[in-house]
Structures are given as C-alpha cells and as structure tokens.
Amino acid sequence: MALFLSLLLSLSVFSEDLDTYMGHQITDIYSSGSYLIYDCKKRSFICVDFLNFENCSKERDFAKKQRYLNMPCAPLKEFKHFQYCKEAQYQLIHNISSRDFCYVDGTLLGN
C-alpha cells in the first residue's frame, strides 16, 4: 500500500513539473513543446515546439503540392501547456487506431 501511495505522489509531482521539460531536445529532429504532431514516418504522436510544428505544416503542404500519396507528418493541435499535450498524446496513443491523416485524402483532427 505504501508503495502504491508513493507512486501516486511521484506521478502528481511529475505532472506538475512537466512544463519544465519544454524546449528540451528529445530526438535529433524534435524539441519538446506544447504542439502535438503525428510523425507518419516514425508512427509516433509527439509533443513538439513551435518550430517543429511549423516545419511539419510546411512539409505537409509541400507533399500535397507534389501530390504525394503519403504525408510526412500531421500537425494536430496547439495546447496551452505541455502537460495538456502529453495527456492528449497518451489518449491518442491508446485510443486511435486509424492514422488516416497520414494520407492525402485523410483529414486532420478537429478539421
């Protein structure tokens, strides 16, 4: 029981400190932030910074203009806080099976 309570306490502290992780380099390409994208190549939902979100939008626009069938990524949503992005990321990872927004005729969430 004590182990369970300490785990809960550590999770609540972790969630309060999530915003301190914004702007950290998380891969060679991405820095963490409050913008949610789906990387169609890596098949991953990722909370990235504004620059990565903009790059994703530009790459997607370019792919559409070139009439590619597969999109490189999907810019999904901006969140007020990094924590909200991480919560949405978790929900999407566990609840969305379709990745239609990676294809030309697919639509983005919320559109």
C-alpha positions as CSV (number, residue, x, y, z in Angstrom):
1,M,0.0,0.0,0.0
2,A,2.8,2.4,0.9
3,L,4.5,1.7,-2.5
4,F,1.2,2.5,-4.3
5,L,0.8,5.8,-2.4
6,S,4.4,6.8,-3.1
7,L,3.9,6.0,-6.8
8,L,0.8,8.2,-6.9
9,L,2.6,11.1,-5.2
10,S,5.5,10.8,-7.6
11,L,3.1,10.9,-10.6
12,S,1.4,14.0,-9.3
13,V,4.8,15.7,-8.8
14,F,5.8,14.6,-12.2
15,S,2.7,16.1,-13.8
16,E,3.3,19.4,-12.1
17,D,6.9,19.5,-13.4
18,L,6.1,18.6,-17.0
19,D,6.3,22.2,-18.2
20,T,10.0,22.2,-17.2
21,Y,10.6,19.7,-20.0
22,M,9.5,22.1,-22.7
23,G,12.2,23.0,-25.1
24,H,14.4,20.0,-24.4
25,Q,15.9,18.2,-27.3
26,I,14.0,14.8,-27.4
27,T,15.5,13.5,-30.7
28,D,17.9,14.7,-33.3
29,I,14.9,16.4,-35.0
30,Y,12.5,17.3,-32.3
31,S,12.4,19.6,-29.2
32,S,9.6,19.2,-26.7
33,G,6.8,21.7,-26.5
34,S,3.0,22.1,-26.4
35,Y,2.2,21.4,-30.0
36,L,1.0,17.9,-30.9
37,I,2.0,16.3,-34.2
38,Y,1.9,12.8,-35.7
39,D,5.1,11.7,-37.4
40,C,3.9,9.4,-40.1
41,K,7.3,8.0,-40.9
42,K,8.1,7.1,-37.2
43,R,4.4,6.4,-36.5
44,S,4.5,8.5,-33.3
45,F,2.5,11.2,-31.6
46,I,5.0,13.8,-30.4
47,C,4.6,17.0,-28.3
48,V,7.0,19.4,-30.1
49,D,7.9,23.1,-30.0
50,F,6.5,25.7,-32.4
51,L,9.4,25.4,-34.9
52,N,8.9,21.7,-35.3
53,F,5.1,22.2,-35.6
54,E,5.7,24.8,-38.4
55,N,8.2,22.5,-40.1
56,C,5.6,19.7,-40.1
57,S,3.0,22.0,-41.6
58,K,5.4,23.1,-44.3
59,E,6.4,19.6,-45.1
60,R,2.8,18.5,-45.3
61,D,1.9,21.4,-47.6
62,F,4.9,20.6,-49.9
63,A,3.9,16.9,-50.0
64,K,0.3,17.9,-51.0
65,K,1.6,20.2,-53.7
66,Q,3.8,17.5,-55.1
67,R,0.8,15.1,-55.0
68,Y,2.5,12.6,-52.7
69,L,0.2,9.9,-51.5
70,N,1.7,9.7,-48.1
71,M,2.2,12.7,-45.9
72,P,5.4,13.0,-43.8
73,C,3.5,14.2,-40.7
74,A,0.3,15.8,-39.4
75,P,0.2,19.0,-37.3
76,L,-2.6,18.2,-35.0
77,K,-3.1,20.8,-32.2
78,E,-1.6,23.5,-30.1
79,F,-2.1,23.2,-26.3
80,K,-1.8,25.9,-23.6
81,H,0.5,23.8,-21.5
82,F,3.0,21.0,-22.3
83,Q,1.1,18.8,-19.7
84,Y,-2.1,19.0,-21.7
85,C,-0.2,18.0,-24.8
86,K,1.2,15.0,-23.0
87,E,-2.2,14.0,-21.8
88,A,-3.7,14.2,-25.3
89,Q,-0.7,12.3,-26.6
90,Y,-1.3,9.5,-24.1
91,Q,-5.0,9.3,-25.0
92,L,-4.3,9.2,-28.8
93,I,-1.7,6.5,-28.4
94,H,-4.1,4.3,-26.6
95,N,-7.4,5.2,-28.3
96,I,-6.8,6.0,-32.0
97,S,-6.1,3.0,-34.3
98,S,-6.6,4.8,-37.6
99,R,-3.8,7.1,-39.0
100,D,-5.8,8.4,-41.9
101,F,-4.3,11.8,-41.5
102,C,-1.1,10.5,-43.0
103,Y,-2.7,10.0,-46.4
104,V,-3.7,12.6,-49.0
105,D,-7.4,12.1,-48.5
106,G,-7.2,11.9,-44.8
107,T,-8.2,14.8,-42.6
108,L,-6.6,16.3,-39.5
109,L,-8.2,16.0,-36.1
110,G,-10.6,18.9,-35.4
111,N,-11.0,19.8,-39.1
